[in-house]
Amino acid sequence: IFAKLYDLLRWLLPATTKYSREYRFSLALPTQENAFLLQKHLVAAAKLQNVRDSSSHLRRADIELTLLRYKIRLARDLELLKPGSYEHASRLIDEIGRLLGGWMKKQGIGGK
């Protein structure tokens, strides 16, 4: 999951900096923030020994991933992303979602 998230971040940062000026603060920065918060919660969940605290971070990561998915879709609909770029991002986000869902299931957390 960390490797896929890294790949997503490596793609996302240059892609969002190309958004037009009118969307830079309203969409580009919040999209980046969701991705970094996702990373933060995944790292916290991996580092914590306490299952309850770890579960809390996994749930938060799931929320950030959902918000990220919506923002990427909005960027496509506003034609800020090319169709090929959107497909690439969607594949990465879906794979991260499957990995996160498996992790949550292993922890006994409902959701995915």
Number of C-alpha atoms within 10 A of each C-alpha: 16 12 9 14 19 14 13 19 18 11 15 18 15 10 15 21 14 13 17 12 10 9 16 15 12 10 18 24 15 16 24 18 14 20 23 16 17 24 20 14 21 22 16 18 22 13 10 13 10 9 13 13 12 21 21 15 21 25 21 18 26 22 15 21 22 15 17 20 20 13 18 23 17 14 20 16 13 10 12 20 20 12 12 9 16 18 13 12 21 16 13 20 20 13 15 20 19 14 15 20 19 14 16 19 13 9 14 11 16 9 9 13
